[in-house]
C-alpha cells in the first residue's frame, strides 16, 4: 500500500469513528477511497465501539 493510500485509509478510519454519523459515500468522497471499503471501515469502527 503506498503512502497516499495509507493516509486516505487512516483518515477514513478517523471519520468512521466520529460521534456523528457519516455514510460510506460521504467518507469515500472526502478521502478518495471506495464507498464499499468505507462502509467496511464504518462496520469495523462500530464493532470496536460496542466492545
PyMOL Python script that loads the backbone (N, CA, C, O; Angstrom):
from pymol import cmd

cmd.read_pdbstr("""\
ATOM      1  N   UNK A   1       0.864  -1.165   0.000  1.00  0.00           N
ATOM      2  CA  UNK A   1       0.000   0.000   0.000  1.00  0.00           C
ATOM      3  C   UNK A   1       0.915   1.234   0.000  1.00  0.00           C
ATOM      4  O   UNK A   1       1.803   1.357   0.844  1.00  0.00           O
ATOM      5  N   UNK A   2       0.693   2.117  -0.927  1.00  0.00           N
ATOM      6  CA  UNK A   2       1.539   3.310  -0.962  1.00  0.00           C
ATOM      7  C   UNK A   2       1.139   4.307   0.119  1.00  0.00           C
ATOM      8  O   UNK A   2       0.075   4.197   0.729  1.00  0.00           O
ATOM      9  N   UNK A   3       2.002   5.266   0.335  1.00  0.00           N
ATOM     10  CA  UNK A   3       1.818   6.234   1.420  1.00  0.00           C
ATOM     11  C   UNK A   3       0.510   7.013   1.297  1.00  0.00           C
ATOM     12  O   UNK A   3      -0.191   7.209   2.290  1.00  0.00           O
ATOM     13  N   UNK A   4       0.179   7.455   0.090  1.00  0.00           N
ATOM     14  CA  UNK A   4      -1.056   8.226  -0.119  1.00  0.00           C
ATOM     15  C   UNK A   4      -2.287   7.403   0.266  1.00  0.00           C
ATOM     16  O   UNK A   4      -3.176   7.889   0.965  1.00  0.00           O
ATOM     17  N   UNK A   5      -2.327   6.163  -0.195  1.00  0.00           N
ATOM     18  CA  UNK A   5      -3.471   5.297   0.096  1.00  0.00           C
ATOM     19  C   UNK A   5      -3.554   5.027   1.601  1.00  0.00           C
ATOM     20  O   UNK A   5      -4.647   5.017   2.168  1.00  0.00           O
ATOM     21  N   UNK A   6      -2.421   4.810   2.240  1.00  0.00           N
ATOM     22  CA  UNK A   6      -2.401   4.571   3.677  1.00  0.00           C
ATOM     23  C   UNK A   6      -2.971   5.767   4.437  1.00  0.00           C
ATOM     24  O   UNK A   6      -3.730   5.598   5.391  1.00  0.00           O
ATOM     25  N   UNK A   7      -2.604   6.971   4.012  1.00  0.00           N
ATOM     26  CA  UNK A   7      -3.119   8.179   4.650  1.00  0.00           C
ATOM     27  C   UNK A   7      -4.622   8.334   4.426  1.00  0.00           C
ATOM     28  O   UNK A   7      -5.348   8.755   5.327  1.00  0.00           O
ATOM     29  N   UNK A   8      -5.085   7.995   3.227  1.00  0.00           N
ATOM     30  CA  UNK A   8      -6.528   8.061   2.932  1.00  0.00           C
ATOM     31  C   UNK A   8      -7.302   7.104   3.830  1.00  0.00           C
ATOM     32  O   UNK A   8      -8.351   7.459   4.368  1.00  0.00           O
ATOM     33  N   UNK A   9      -6.783   5.896   3.989  1.00  0.00           N
ATOM     34  CA  UNK A   9      -7.452   4.903   4.832  1.00  0.00           C
ATOM     35  C   UNK A   9      -7.432   5.349   6.291  1.00  0.00           C
ATOM     36  O   UNK A   9      -8.420   5.190   7.007  1.00  0.00           O
ATOM     37  N   UNK A  10      -6.314   5.903   6.724  1.00  0.00           N
ATOM     38  CA  UNK A  10      -6.220   6.403   8.097  1.00  0.00           C
ATOM     39  C   UNK A  10      -7.265   7.498   8.353  1.00  0.00           C
ATOM     40  O   UNK A  10      -7.933   7.501   9.387  1.00  0.00           O
ATOM     41  N   UNK A  11      -7.393   8.406   7.417  1.00  0.00           N
ATOM     42  CA  UNK A  11      -8.386   9.489   7.536  1.00  0.00           C
ATOM     43  C   UNK A  11      -9.812   8.918   7.530  1.00  0.00           C
ATOM     44  O   UNK A  11     -10.668   9.374   8.288  1.00  0.00           O
ATOM     45  N   UNK A  12     -10.056   7.942   6.693  1.00  0.00           N
ATOM     46  CA  UNK A  12     -11.378   7.314   6.633  1.00  0.00           C
ATOM     47  C   UNK A  12     -11.709   6.649   7.963  1.00  0.00           C
ATOM     48  O   UNK A  12     -12.851   6.716   8.419  1.00  0.00           O
ATOM     49  N   UNK A  13     -10.729   6.012   8.587  1.00  0.00           N
ATOM     50  CA  UNK A  13     -10.965   5.393   9.899  1.00  0.00           C
ATOM     51  C   UNK A  13     -11.302   6.449  10.942  1.00  0.00           C
ATOM     52  O   UNK A  13     -12.173   6.235  11.784  1.00  0.00           O
ATOM     53  N   UNK A  14     -10.621   7.580  10.890  1.00  0.00           N
ATOM     54  CA  UNK A  14     -10.928   8.678  11.817  1.00  0.00           C
ATOM     55  C   UNK A  14     -12.367   9.158  11.623  1.00  0.00           C
ATOM     56  O   UNK A  14     -13.090   9.371  12.596  1.00  0.00           O
ATOM     57  N   UNK A  15     -12.774   9.325  10.377  1.00  0.00           N
ATOM     58  CA  UNK A  15     -14.137   9.784  10.097  1.00  0.00           C
ATOM     59  C   UNK A  15     -15.173   8.748  10.524  1.00  0.00           C
ATOM     60  O   UNK A  15     -16.257   9.103  10.986  1.00  0.00           O
ATOM     61  N   UNK A  16     -14.840   7.473  10.368  1.00  0.00           N
ATOM     62  CA  UNK A  16     -15.780   6.414  10.748  1.00  0.00           C
ATOM     63  C   UNK A  16     -15.996   6.372  12.250  1.00  0.00           C
ATOM     64  O   UNK A  16     -17.041   5.910  12.706  1.00  0.00           O
ATOM     65  N   UNK A  17     -15.028   6.844  13.029  1.00  0.00           N
ATOM     66  CA  UNK A  17     -15.142   6.824  14.492  1.00  0.00           C
ATOM     67  C   UNK A  17     -15.798   8.071  15.070  1.00  0.00           C
ATOM     68  O   UNK A  17     -16.023   8.140  16.278  1.00  0.00           O
ATOM     69  N   UNK A  18     -16.105   9.040  14.247  1.00  0.00           N
ATOM     70  CA  UNK A  18     -16.716  10.283  14.729  1.00  0.00           C
ATOM     71  C   UNK A  18     -18.067   9.991  15.370  1.00  0.00           C
ATOM     72  O   UNK A  18     -18.762   9.063  14.954  1.00  0.00           O
ATOM     73  N   UNK A  19     -18.444  10.769  16.374  1.00  0.00           N
ATOM     74  CA  UNK A  19     -19.722  10.525  17.050  1.00  0.00           C
ATOM     75  C   UNK A  19     -20.944  10.819  16.167  1.00  0.00           C
ATOM     76  O   UNK A  19     -22.019  10.262  16.393  1.00  0.00           O
ATOM     77  N   UNK A  20     -20.783  11.685  15.172  1.00  0.00           N
ATOM     78  CA  UNK A  20     -21.902  11.951  14.274  1.00  0.00           C
ATOM     79  C   UNK A  20     -21.775  11.030  13.068  1.00  0.00           C
ATOM     80  O   UNK A  20     -20.670  10.797  12.578  1.00  0.00           O
ATOM     81  N   UNK A  21     -22.898  10.506  12.587  1.00  0.00           N
ATOM     82  CA  UNK A  21     -22.834   9.501  11.528  1.00  0.00           C
ATOM     83  C   UNK A  21     -22.527  10.095  10.149  1.00  0.00           C
ATOM     84  O   UNK A  21     -23.139  11.076   9.725  1.00  0.00           O
ATOM     85  N   UNK A  22     -21.582   9.486   9.477  1.00  0.00           N
ATOM     86  CA  UNK A  22     -21.312   9.777   8.069  1.00  0.00           C
ATOM     87  C   UNK A  22     -21.575   8.494   7.294  1.00  0.00           C
ATOM     88  O   UNK A  22     -21.328   7.399   7.799  1.00  0.00           O
ATOM     89  N   UNK A  23     -22.063   8.622   6.099  1.00  0.00           N
ATOM     90  CA  UNK A  23     -22.286   7.436   5.282  1.00  0.00           C
ATOM     91  C   UNK A  23     -20.973   7.034   4.612  1.00  0.00           C
ATOM     92  O   UNK A  23     -20.022   7.814   4.556  1.00  0.00           O
ATOM     93  N   UNK A  24     -20.942   5.826   4.116  1.00  0.00           N
ATOM     94  CA  UNK A  24     -19.765   5.354   3.395  1.00  0.00           C
ATOM     95  C   UNK A  24     -19.467   6.220   2.184  1.00  0.00           C
ATOM     96  O   UNK A  24     -18.307   6.453   1.844  1.00  0.00           O
ATOM     97  N   UNK A  25     -20.521   6.692   1.539  1.00  0.00           N
ATOM     98  CA  UNK A  25     -20.338   7.541   0.364  1.00  0.00           C
ATOM     99  C   UNK A  25     -19.705   8.880   0.736  1.00  0.00           C
ATOM    100  O   UNK A  25     -18.856   9.394   0.007  1.00  0.00           O
ATOM    101  N   UNK A  26     -20.121   9.442   1.871  1.00  0.00           N
ATOM    102  CA  UNK A  26     -19.548  10.715   2.313  1.00  0.00           C
ATOM    103  C   UNK A  26     -18.070  10.554   2.673  1.00  0.00           C
ATOM    104  O   UNK A  26     -17.238  11.392   2.325  1.00  0.00           O
ATOM    105  N   UNK A  27     -17.765   9.476   3.367  1.00  0.00           N
ATOM    106  CA  UNK A  27     -16.363   9.222   3.722  1.00  0.00           C
ATOM    107  C   UNK A  27     -15.540   8.994   2.459  1.00  0.00           C
ATOM    108  O   UNK A  27     -14.425   9.503   2.343  1.00  0.00           O
ATOM    109  N   UNK A  28     -16.080   8.239   1.523  1.00  0.00           N
ATOM    110  CA  UNK A  28     -15.369   7.967   0.271  1.00  0.00           C
ATOM    111  C   UNK A  28     -15.104   9.262  -0.495  1.00  0.00           C
ATOM    112  O   UNK A  28     -14.021   9.456  -1.047  1.00  0.00           O
ATOM    113  N   UNK A  29     -16.084  10.127  -0.523  1.00  0.00           N
ATOM    114  CA  UNK A  29     -15.946  11.406  -1.225  1.00  0.00           C
ATOM    115  C   UNK A  29     -14.858  12.272  -0.591  1.00  0.00           C
ATOM    116  O   UNK A  29     -14.112  12.952  -1.295  1.00  0.00           O
ATOM    117  N   UNK A  30     -14.774  12.243   0.728  1.00  0.00           N
ATOM    118  CA  UNK A  30     -13.812  13.091   1.436  1.00  0.00           C
ATOM    119  C   UNK A  30     -12.397  12.526   1.447  1.00  0.00           C
ATOM    120  O   UNK A  30     -11.434  13.275   1.612  1.00  0.00           O
ATOM    121  N   UNK A  31     -12.259  11.199   1.270  1.00  0.00           N
ATOM    122  CA  UNK A  31     -10.937  10.581   1.399  1.00  0.00           C
ATOM    123  C   UNK A  31     -10.382  10.010   0.104  1.00  0.00           C
ATOM    124  O   UNK A  31      -9.170   9.835  -0.016  1.00  0.00           O
ATOM    125  N   UNK A  32     -11.234   9.715  -0.862  1.00  0.00           N
ATOM    126  CA  UNK A  32     -10.750   9.150  -2.112  1.00  0.00           C
ATOM    127  C   UNK A  32     -10.699   7.636  -2.151  1.00  0.00           C
ATOM    128  O   UNK A  32     -10.178   7.064  -3.109  1.00  0.00           O
ATOM    129  N   UNK A  33     -11.232   6.968  -1.123  1.00  0.00           N
ATOM    130  CA  UNK A  33     -11.293   5.509  -1.160  1.00  0.00           C
ATOM    131  C   UNK A  33     -12.672   5.109  -1.675  1.00  0.00           C
ATOM    132  O   UNK A  33     -13.543   5.963  -1.841  1.00  0.00           O
ATOM    133  N   UNK A  34     -12.875   3.823  -1.927  1.00  0.00           N
ATOM    134  CA  UNK A  34     -14.166   3.385  -2.453  1.00  0.00           C
ATOM    135  C   UNK A  34     -15.227   3.405  -1.357  1.00  0.00           C
ATOM    136  O   UNK A  34     -14.913   3.256  -0.176  1.00  0.00           O
ATOM    137  N   UNK A  35     -16.461   3.587  -1.748  1.00  0.00           N
ATOM    138  CA  UNK A  35     -17.575   3.603  -0.793  1.00  0.00           C
ATOM    139  C   UNK A  35     -17.723   2.232  -0.131  1.00  0.00           C
ATOM    140  O   UNK A  35     -18.071   2.145   1.047  1.00  0.00           O
ATOM    141  N   UNK A  36     -17.464   1.179  -0.874  1.00  0.00           N
ATOM    142  CA  UNK A  36     -17.555  -0.175  -0.329  1.00  0.00           C
ATOM    143  C   UNK A  36     -16.565  -0.347   0.829  1.00  0.00           C
ATOM    144  O   UNK A  36     -16.921  -0.861   1.889  1.00  0.00           O
ATOM    145  N   UNK A  37     -15.328   0.086   0.615  1.00  0.00           N
ATOM    146  CA  UNK A  37     -14.305  -0.028   1.653  1.00  0.00           C
ATOM    147  C   UNK A  37     -14.628   0.895   2.829  1.00  0.00           C
ATOM    148  O   UNK A  37     -14.388   0.530   3.979  1.00  0.00           O
ATOM    149  N   UNK A  38     -15.160   2.063   2.561  1.00  0.00           N
ATOM    150  CA  UNK A  38     -15.552   2.985   3.628  1.00  0.00           C
ATOM    151  C   UNK A  38     -16.640   2.359   4.492  1.00  0.00           C
ATOM    152  O   UNK A  38     -16.610   2.498   5.715  1.00  0.00           O
ATOM    153  N   UNK A  39     -17.595   1.675   3.878  1.00  0.00           N
ATOM    154  CA  UNK A  39     -18.647   1.003   4.650  1.00  0.00           C
ATOM    155  C   UNK A  39     -18.069  -0.097   5.532  1.00  0.00           C
ATOM    156  O   UNK A  39     -18.534  -0.299   6.654  1.00  0.00           O
ATOM    157  N   UNK A  40     -17.055  -0.813   5.033  1.00  0.00           N
ATOM    158  CA  UNK A  40     -16.399  -1.825   5.845  1.00  0.00           C
ATOM    159  C   UNK A  40     -15.714  -1.193   7.049  1.00  0.00           C
ATOM    160  O   UNK A  40     -15.746  -1.751   8.146  1.00  0.00           O
ATOM    161  N   UNK A  41     -15.096  -0.033   6.851  1.00  0.00           N
ATOM    162  CA  UNK A  41     -14.438   0.660   7.956  1.00  0.00           C
ATOM    163  C   UNK A  41     -15.442   1.133   9.001  1.00  0.00           C
ATOM    164  O   UNK A  41     -15.162   1.098  10.199  1.00  0.00           O
ATOM    165  N   UNK A  42     -16.618   1.579   8.541  1.00  0.00           N
ATOM    166  CA  UNK A  42     -17.674   2.001   9.466  1.00  0.00           C
ATOM    167  C   UNK A  42     -18.120   0.819  10.323  1.00  0.00           C
ATOM    168  O   UNK A  42     -18.259   0.947  11.539  1.00  0.00           O
ATOM    169  N   UNK A  43     -18.343  -0.327   9.691  1.00  0.00           N
ATOM    170  CA  UNK A  43     -18.752  -1.515  10.443  1.00  0.00           C
ATOM    171  C   UNK A  43     -17.682  -1.912  11.449  1.00  0.00           C
ATOM    172  O   UNK A  43     -17.997  -2.281  12.581  1.00  0.00           O
ATOM    173  N   UNK A  44     -16.430  -1.838  11.047  1.00  0.00           N
ATOM    174  CA  UNK A  44     -15.310  -2.169  11.938  1.00  0.00           C
ATOM    175  C   UNK A  44     -15.284  -1.220  13.139  1.00  0.00           C
ATOM    176  O   UNK A  44     -15.104  -1.660  14.275  1.00  0.00           O
ATOM    177  N   UNK A  45     -15.464   0.072  12.890  1.00  0.00           N
ATOM    178  CA  UNK A  45     -15.456   1.056  13.966  1.00  0.00           C
ATOM    179  C   UNK A  45     -16.616   0.840  14.928  1.00  0.00           C
ATOM    180  O   UNK A  45     -16.448   0.996  16.137  1.00  0.00           O
ATOM    181  N   UNK A  46     -17.768   0.492  14.421  1.00  0.00           N
ATOM    182  CA  UNK A  46     -18.928   0.244  15.284  1.00  0.00           C
ATOM    183  C   UNK A  46     -18.735  -1.009  16.123  1.00  0.00           C
ATOM    184  O   UNK A  46     -19.161  -1.069  17.276  1.00  0.00           O
ATOM    185  N   UNK A  47     -18.086  -2.018  15.530  1.00  0.00           N
ATOM    186  CA  UNK A  47     -17.800  -3.248  16.261  1.00  0.00           C
ATOM    187  C   UNK A  47     -16.856  -2.951  17.424  1.00  0.00           C
ATOM    188  O   UNK A  47     -17.062  -3.443  18.533  1.00  0.00           O
ATOM    189  N   UNK A  48     -15.820  -2.146  17.175  1.00  0.00           N
ATOM    190  CA  UNK A  48     -14.881  -1.776  18.234  1.00  0.00           C
ATOM    191  C   UNK A  48     -15.579  -0.968  19.322  1.00  0.00           C
ATOM    192  O   UNK A  48     -15.279  -1.114  20.507  1.00  0.00           O
ATOM    193  N   UNK A  49     -16.502  -0.126  18.912  1.00  0.00           N
ATOM    194  CA  UNK A  49     -17.239   0.722  19.843  1.00  0.00           C
ATOM    195  C   UNK A  49     -18.091  -0.095  20.794  1.00  0.00           C
ATOM    196  O   UNK A  49     -18.228   0.259  21.965  1.00  0.00           O
ATOM    197  N   UNK A  50     -18.660  -1.177  20.308  1.00  0.00           N
ATOM    198  CA  UNK A  50     -19.589  -1.969  21.109  1.00  0.00           C
ATOM    199  C   UNK A  50     -18.869  -2.907  22.089  1.00  0.00           C
ATOM    200  O   UNK A  50     -19.523  -3.534  22.921  1.00  0.00           O
ATOM    201  N   UNK A  51     -17.567  -3.012  22.007  1.00  0.00           N
ATOM    202  CA  UNK A  51     -16.820  -3.896  22.915  1.00  0.00           C
ATOM    203  C   UNK A  51     -16.700  -3.343  24.269  1.00  0.00           C
ATOM    204  O   UNK A  51     -16.100  -3.970  25.142  1.00  0.00           O
TER     205      UNK A  51
END
""", "prot")
cmd.dss("prot")
cmd.show_as("cartoon", "prot")
cmd.util.cbc("prot")
cmd.orient("prot")
